[in-house]
Amino acid sequence: MDLAARLADAPSPTMTMLPDGSVDRRFGVLDRGHATESRSVFVEQLSGGQRSFVTEHRGVEPGGQAVNAAIQGRELGADVELYGHLDHEVFGVLDAAAHSMGAPASVNVYEFEDSAMMLTTESTDIRTWTYDDLVNVGGDEALDADAVVWTNWSSLANSTDALHRAADRPGEGGVLVLDPGGVAVRTPAERAGFVDALGALADRYDVIVSANDEELDSLASAVGIEGSVVEEARELREVAGITGVVMHGEERAVAATREDVVAVPNFETADVSRFTGGGDRFSAALGFARACEWEWEPSLWLANACASYYVGTGLTGDRAAIAEYTSEAAVLAGDGSHND
């Protein structure tokens, strides 16, 4: 069965996304001719002493890893509940059941020709967030969804304690995808504490870590693991005792599972519209597929497709768009490699 057919037959699992949120203001960084500047030239000019640059305001959008994941889950047809920091009118456009735990972060996204830079101001509500804030808005029971996508561990100081609180809940949960965000900002001891919390959660959930290569390397090094991406993913999964560790990268996705290591090449994008937000859509699609009880390989194909479609178009793909996107890619590849 190919991916398009899988999507057509997929159910609508319940999904819960948490706990961040941001108001994203996008700017283009322009050169003297008012074309978008490259990051390398910007760094060179900055290092050379230039202190004034021209920007172009490109819009204000709802943002945050959990918000992006919720948008993707909803487009795939999941029954989504979002528990985030959403006290701003920009979140009124979301097509999901949204519950706010306070004020969002403020993010300025500066887009270059070949990359983007984000400058973030965290709100007090995000800095002081605890598991009790989730309980107070009724989100505790939402952790019993078919899939939970828990994002941005690195940006919420009390998130490790919150993970342990979630692990202590009675009963058994479904799939739990943990996308930790930029873990390098946390100390090695804090990263090791995150890995320890994964093991506690494994008694209740099918726990999957979803990280890029730099995040995976930072987590692995905190618990004494070194090696290739495959070695780090495999050993981190064993140390944590969880269902899977997935690395999502520009060229491929790699999943170390209890049974094997699965690697799936990524889709090629002719143009790049967005440099941020692709990983959030990857994690949401991965949670969706695993909640639908898909095997690992088609799950990674779907996650790669959702991320690449967003990076290339700036749009979040629904089932029809992703089915068409993967079908066209298979035709271009000439071997059906994007089908299962």
SULZI-V31413 format. One record per residue. N is the residue number from 1. RES is the residue in one small letter. NEAR is the number of other ideal C-beta (glycine too) atoms within 8 Angstrom. Layout:
# SULZI-V31413
N;RES;NEAR / N;RES;NEAR
This chain:
# SULZI-V31413
1;m;5 / 2;d;11 / 3;l;15 / 4;a;11 / 5;a;8 / 6;r;13 / 7;l;12 / 8;a;8 / 9;d;6 / 10;a;11 / 11;p;4 / 12;s;6 / 13;p;12 / 14;t;10 / 15;m;19 / 16;t;15 / 17;m;17 / 18;l;14 / 19;p;16 / 20;d;17 / 21;g;14 / 22;s;14 / 23;v;13 / 24;d;10 / 25;r;11 / 26;r;11 / 27;f;12 / 28;g;10 / 29;v;12 / 30;l;12 / 31;d;8 / 32;r;3 / 33;g;5 / 34;h;7 / 35;a;7 / 36;t;10 / 37;e;12 / 38;s;9 / 39;r;11 / 40;s;7 / 41;v;9 / 42;f;12 / 43;v;8 / 44;e;8 / 45;q;9 / 46;l;8 / 47;s;6 / 48;g;6 / 49;g;4 / 50;q;7 / 51;r;4 / 52;s;4 / 53;f;9 / 54;v;7 / 55;t;9 / 56;e;8 / 57;h;7 / 58;r;7 / 59;g;6 / 60;v;7 / 61;e;8 / 62;p;12 / 63;g;11 / 64;g;15 / 65;q;13 / 66;a;19 / 67;v;18 / 68;n;13 / 69;a;17 / 70;a;17 / 71;i;14 / 72;q;16 / 73;g;17 / 74;r;12 / 75;e;10 / 76;l;15 / 77;g;8 / 78;a;13 / 79;d;7 / 80;v;12 / 81;e;15 / 82;l;16 / 83;y;14 / 84;g;19 / 85;h;18 / 86;l;13 / 87;d;8 / 88;h;8 / 89;e;4 / 90;v;9 / 91;f;14 / 92;g;5 / 93;v;6 / 94;l;12 / 95;d;5 / 96;a;11 / 97;a;6 / 98;a;11 / 99;h;12 / 100;s;11 / 101;m;15 / 102;g;12 / 103;a;9 / 104;p;17 / 105;a;15 / 106;s;10 / 107;v;13 / 108;n;9 / 109;v;12 / 110;y;12 / 111;e;11 / 112;f;13 / 113;e;7 / 114;d;7 / 115;s;6 / 116;a;10 / 117;m;8 / 118;m;9 / 119;l;7 / 120;t;10 / 121;t;7 / 122;e;8 / 123;s;12 / 124;t;8 / 125;d;12 / 126;i;15 / 127;r;9 / 128;t;8 / 129;w;15 / 130;t;8 / 131;y;10 / 132;d;6 / 133;d;12 / 134;l;13 / 135;v;9 / 136;n;7 / 137;v;10 / 138;g;8 / 139;g;14 / 140;d;8 / 141;e;6 / 142;a;11 / 143;l;11 / 144;d;7 / 145;a;12 / 146;d;8 / 147;a;17 / 148;v;17 / 149;v;16 / 150;w;13 / 151;t;18 / 152;n;14 / 153;w;15 / 154;s;12 / 155;s;12 / 156;l;13 / 157;a;6 / 158;n;10 / 159;s;12 / 160;t;11 / 161;d;9 / 162;a;14 / 163;l;16 / 164;h;10 / 165;r;9 / 166;a;12 / 167;a;11 / 168;d;6 / 169;r;10 / 170;p;2 / 171;g;6 / 172;e;4 / 173;g;11 / 174;g;11 / 175;v;13 / 176;l;13 / 177;v;16 / 178;l;14 / 179;d;17 / 180;p;13 / 181;g;11 / 182;g;7 / 183;v;14 / 184;a;8 / 185;v;6 / 186;r;8 / 187;t;5 / 188;p;7 / 189;a;7 / 190;e;9 / 191;r;14 / 192;a;10 / 193;g;9 / 194;f;15 / 195;v;14 / 196;d;8 / 197;a;12 / 198;l;15 / 199;g;10 / 200;a;11 / 201;l;15 / 202;a;12 / 203;d;5 / 204;r;10 / 205;y;11 / 206;d;8 / 207;v;13 / 208;i;16 / 209;v;18 / 210;s;12 / 211;a;14 / 212;n;9 / 213;d;9 / 214;e;7 / 215;e;13 / 216;l;16 / 217;d;9 / 218;s;11 / 219;l;16 / 220;a;13 / 221;s;10 / 222;a;11 / 223;v;11 / 224;g;5 / 225;i;11 / 226;e;7 / 227;g;8 / 228;s;5 / 229;v;10 / 230;v;11 / 231;e;10 / 232;e;15 / 233;a;16 / 234;r;11 / 235;e;11 / 236;l;17 / 237;r;16 / 238;e;7 / 239;v;9 / 240;a;13 / 241;g;8 / 242;i;13 / 243;t;9 / 244;g;13 / 245;v;15 / 246;v;16 / 247;m;14 / 248;h;13 / 249;g;11 / 250;e;3 / 251;e;5 / 252;r;8 / 253;a;14 / 254;v;13 / 255;a;15 / 256;a;12 / 257;t;11 / 258;r;5 / 259;e;3 / 260;d;4 / 261;v;10 / 262;v;10 / 263;a;9 / 264;v;10 / 265;p;7 / 266;n;12 / 267;f;11 / 268;e;6 / 269;t;8 / 270;a;4 / 271;d;5 / 272;v;8 / 273;s;7 / 274;r;10 / 275;f;7 / 276;t;7 / 277;g;9 / 278;g;11 / 279;g;12 / 280;d;14 / 281;r;17 / 282;f;15 / 283;s;17 / 284;a;20 / 285;a;16 / 286;l;16 / 287;g;17 / 288;f;17 / 289;a;12 / 290;r;14 / 291;a;14 / 292;c;9 / 293;e;4 / 294;w;10 / 295;e;6 / 296;w;10 / 297;e;9 / 298;p;12 / 299;s;13 / 300;l;14 / 301;w;13 / 302;l;17 / 303;a;17 / 304;n;15 / 305;a;17 / 306;c;17 / 307;a;15 / 308;s;14 / 309;y;15 / 310;y;16 / 311;v;12 / 312;g;11 / 313;t;8 / 314;g;6 / 315;l;7 / 316;t;10 / 317;g;12 / 318;d;9 / 319;r;11 / 320;a;6 / 321;a;10 / 322;i;16 / 323;a;12 / 324;e;9 / 325;y;13 / 326;t;16 / 327;s;12 / 328;e;8 / 329;a;12 / 330;a;13 / 331;v;7 / 332;l;6 / 333;a;9 / 334;g;4 / 335;d;5 / 336;g;7 / 337;s;7 / 338;h;12 / 339;n;10 / 340;d;9
